């Protein structure tokens, strides 16, 4: 189905699917960065690089939270756009 023939419901569902994929990668990024942080925390502090890494971890976590919020909003919107079931 081309983009021109999609309904608003289908567009919203496409965006939700993409945001869920982004959320998955954001979560993995937070987990990976946290694991690295825990391994090298002392070294980063000695090199005066701990603050910048903490900032990245915080920003990545905020992105994950924002994605969750937007997904919830769009899923609610999708329920209002869903066409009624066909009557037999």
N, C-alpha and C positions, 0 to 999 in steps of 0.2 A: 504494500500500500504506500503510495507516495505521500509526501508531507502535505501536499495540497488537498488530499482527500481524507485526511485524518480528522476525526472529531476532536473537540476540546477534551473530552474524556480520554481519548487515546493519547493526545499530546501530554496531558498531565501524567498519565501512567508511564509514558516514556521518560519524562523528566524524573519521576520518582525512582524508576529503575536505575537511571544514571546516577542519581544522588546516593542511592543505596550502594552502588559500586564504589563511588567516591568515599563513602563512609567506611566501607570495608578496608580500603587502602589507607585511609587516615588512621583507623584503629591499628592496623599493622605497623604503620610508621611510628605511632606513639609507643607501641610495645617494643619495637626494635630500638628506638632511640633511648627508651628507658633502660633497656637491658645494657646497652653500650654505656650509658651514664653510670649505672651501678658498677660496671667493671672498671671504669676509669675516673670515678669521682675524685679520688685523691689526687691523681695526676693532673686532672683539669684544673683543680684548685691551685696546685703548685704553679701551673703555667698561666694562671689568671685567665682561664677560658671557661670557668664554670658558669658564670653569669650569662654569657651568650648562649650556651647550650641550654640552660634552664629556660631562657626566653623562647628558644625554638620549641622546646617541649611544651611550654605553656600555650604558645600560639597554635601548635598542631592539635593540642587537646581542645582548644577553643573552636577550631575548625570542625572537629569531630562533633562537638556539642551543637554547633550551629547547623550542621548537616542533619542531625537528629531532629532538631526543632523544625527545620524546613520540610523534612520528609513527613512529619506528623501533620503539618499544615496542609501539604498537598494531598496526602491520603484522605484527609477529611474533605477537602475540596472534591476529590475524585468521587467520593460517595454521593455528593450532591449532583455531579455531572453524569453519573451512571444512568444509562437509559433504562426505562422500566422494562421488566420482563415482558416478552411477547405473550399475548393472550392466545390460547388455542382456538 
